[in-house]
Amino acid sequence: MLIRIGFDIVLDAVASKTVTYMLQVHPSRQKDLQTRERFRTVPELPKQRYIDAYGNHCGRISVPDGCETLQFLNEAIIFDDGAPDEYAPFAQQLDVADLPVEALMFVLPSRYCEVDSELMSFAWNQFQSTPQGWTRVQAVCDFVHQHLQFNYALARANRTALEAFHERVGVCRDFAHLAITLCRCMNIPARYVTGYLGDIGVPRDPSPMDFSAWFEVYLGERWYTFDARHNQPRIGRVVIARGRDAVDVPITMVFGAHALSRFNVVTEQVDPALTFQRRDLTGVHGTAVGLST
């Protein structure tokens, strides 16, 4: 299966001299690209590319004096095997003493995931009777899916897991943060993921397309994908970045005043015969950056 991915993001009134970004496909999916990512900025500026501590593909731009508008553009075709998220009901939870050391950070509190809060006692009261491993993680997803109401109009970029728990509302980043926190409370390593997720194999959502957020847990000897917002296996996820929570994976980070004036995302299955046809993303109305659906 081939998926067209891309975006058109415009920042106005850019007062900062530096902008960092995580806007390109994660290195783990680079081999699946059928066309090279046509990532660029307008104006075209030198880019310092680097890999961060979590293995994400990042970049830094120095904004020259007088450049008040900065546009990010990208488009590519990527191959996907078309399989839904893996189902592994017998995947077992490891004792913390047996976890690989690189997974230990993902059982600790982080900026948006307050493991050291009232959620700890709630998690143990709610989930300690469920079997460890896959079944327990799915029980967490079921709870979060039912507990939170998805409402884009009430999105807030700084909402934490504990606040989402009390407010009972959020967007997909809030679903992910709360599920991650509850898993960590139960000593299950969980990490935040952001990327593309189109309406492939499901009814089309009439809302404007946005980047999406989900999470991964470490069971047995590997990471598995879970999605508390949709709470069903999905097709065609394309990872951009992973981290402890959303603070580690900002799509853009502007170190100064700015305003978002355009945010368009495309992720859709395409006919292989049309693979090399170009599509202009400019002019499609979008939504707010960073508030993944």
N, C-alpha and C positions, 0 to 999 in steps of 0.2 A: 504494500500500500504506500502511496506517495502523499505527502502532506505539504501544502504550501504554508510557510510561516513568514511573518514579517510584522513591521510596525512603522508608524509615522508619529513621532513625538516632537512637540515644539514647546520650548521653554522661552518665555518672554521676560523682559526686564531683568536680565541676568546681571546681577551686580558682582557676583563672585568671579574670581580669577581662576578658580579650579573647579572642575566637575569630574567626579568619578562615576563609573557606570558598570553594571552587569547586564548586558543586553545581548550577548551572543550565546549560542548553544553551548551547553556544558561539554568539557573535553571528552566525557564518556560517550557522547553522541556524535562527535565530529566525524567518525568513520561512516555514519549513516547519511551524511549530507550528499545529495546527488548533484547539487550545484553549490558552488562556494557561496557562503553568506556575502551578500552585497551590502555590507555594513559601511555607512558613511555618515558624515555630518555636513550640514550646511550652515555656515561656510565650512569648507574642508579645512580641518585643522590637524596638526600632528597629534598622534595618539601614542601614549606610553602603555603598552600592553603588559599584563602581569598575571600570575596565578596567585590567588590569595591562600591563606592558611587552611582553607577548607577545600581547596582544589578547584575553585571557580575561576572562569575566564573573565578577567576584569580589565578596565582601562581607565586612563586618566588624561584629561584634556586641559590645557592651559588656554583660557579665554582671553583674547587680546582686547586692549582698550577699544571702546566704541562698538563692540559686538554685543548688542543687547538681546538678540534673538538667536537661539541655538536649536537646530533641528537635527534629530536622530532618525535615520532611515535604515531599514534592513529588509531583505527578502531572500528567500532560499527555498529549495525543495529538499525535503528529508524523507528517507525511507523509514517505514515502521512495519514491523511484522504483522500488525493487525490483530495481535492477540490481546485480550483483556488483561487487566491487572492479575498477577499470579495469585492463585488460591492454594494455600499450603496449610491445611487445618492441623497437621501434625507437627508443625514447626514449634520447637520448644524454647522456653525462656531459660536463659543461663543465669546462674548465680553471679552476683556482682564480682566475686572472686575469680570467676572463670571468663569474664568478658575480656576481649582484646583491649589493651590499654587505650587505643584510639577511640573506643566507644564510651569510655568512662565520662567524658565531658557531657555526653548526651543523657546522663541521668541526673545532672546537676541543675540547680536553678539558673535561669538566664533572664534577660531584660523583660521579656513579655511572658515568661513561663515561670510563675512563682511557686516552685515546688515547696519552698519553705513558707507555707501559708496554711490557711484553713483547708485548702484543697487536699493536703496530705491526709488529714483524718477523714475527710469526706471520701477520698478514693479508697482507703482501706475499708471503711464501713460499707461502701457501695460494691466493691469488686473482689474482696478477699475470698468470697465463697465461690467465685468462678474459677474454672480450671486455668492453670498457668499457661502461658504461651499464646498461640493464635486466638484461642477462644476468649481469653481475657482482653486482648487488644480489640477484638471485634465487639465485645461487650462495652468497651469504652466508646468506640465509634457509634454504636447504637444509642448510647446515652446522650452523647454530644449532639448527634443528629436530631434527636427528639427534644433535647433541652433548649437548643438555640433556634431562633427564628431568623432565616436569612432575610436581610433587608438592606439593600444597597443604599437607600436614602439615609439610613442611620449609621453608615460607615464612619469610622473614626480611626485615624492612622496610629494613634497611640493607645488604643484599647488593649489592656492586658488580658491574660487568661482568666484571672480572678474577676476582673470587671465584667468580662463577657459572661462568666458563670452567674454573676448577680443580675446583670442587665438582661440576660437571656435573649440577646440579639447580636447579630454581627454579619460579616461577610466571610469568605472562605478562609482568610488568614486567621480570623477569630475561631472558626471551627478547628483549624489546625492547631492553633496555640493551646486551646483548652484540651484537646485530645493528647497533644504532646505532654502537657503538664500532668495530666492524670496518669499517663503511662509511666512517666518518670517517677511519680509518686509511688508507683508499684515496682520500682527498680527495673523498668524496661527501657532501654536506650531508645530515644525517639528524636528525630531531627526534622527540621522544616525544609520544604522544597518549594521552589517557585518555577514556573515554566508555562508552556503552552498546553492548553487542553481544549480542543474544539468539540463541537457537537457531532461526533462521529459515532454512529451506532445507537444514538439516542435522539429523541425529538429535538428539533432545533429550538434553541432559546432565542426569543425575539429581542432580548436585551443586547446592547452593543457588546462586542467581544472585548475581553480584557485578558491580561495574564491571570493565571490561576495559582492557587496554593494548595498543597496537600502535605502529607508527612510520611516518613519511613521509620520502621522500627527494626531493631536488631534482634533476630530470633535464630536459634541454631548457630549457623556460621555465616549469616549474610543479612542484608537489609531487604525488607519487603515494603511495598507501597500500600498505604491505607489512605482513605479519603472520607473524613467524617462529614463533610458537607453533602456530598452526593451519596455516600454510603452504599455504593454498588461498584462492581468492577467496570472500569472505563477503558476505552481504546484510544491510543494515539497521544499519550503524554510525551512531551518533549521537555526534558529538564534544562533549565537555564542555570540554576544555582541551588546549593544546599548550605545550611548553617544551623546554628543552635535555635534561632527563631528569626523573625523578619528583620531584626536589626542587623543581622549579618549579611543580608542579601538585598540591599536596596537597589531597585532598578536604576535609579540615578541618585547621586548625592551631590547637592549643590551647596557649596560652602559660602552661602550668602543669600541675599534676597533674590527671589525669582517668582514667576507665575507660570502655571501650566495653561497653555492655550489650545493645545491639540494632543489627543492621545488615542490613536487608532491601532488596533491589533487585528491581524488576520491569521487564522489557523483553520485550514479546511482541507479535506481530501480532494485530490485532483486526479483527473484522467491522465494516465501515463502518456498518452498521445499529446497532451498539452503541457508536458513538463517544462519545456523551455520557452513557453509563452510568458511574457512579463506582465505584471499587474501593477498599476499605479495605486498606491494606498492613500495618496493625498486627497483630502476633501471628504473623507468618511467621518462622521461624527463619532466621538469616542467618550471615554469616561475618565475618572480621576486616576492619576498615576499612583501606583503602590497599593491601592485598595482592591486587591485581587478578588475576583468573583469566584 
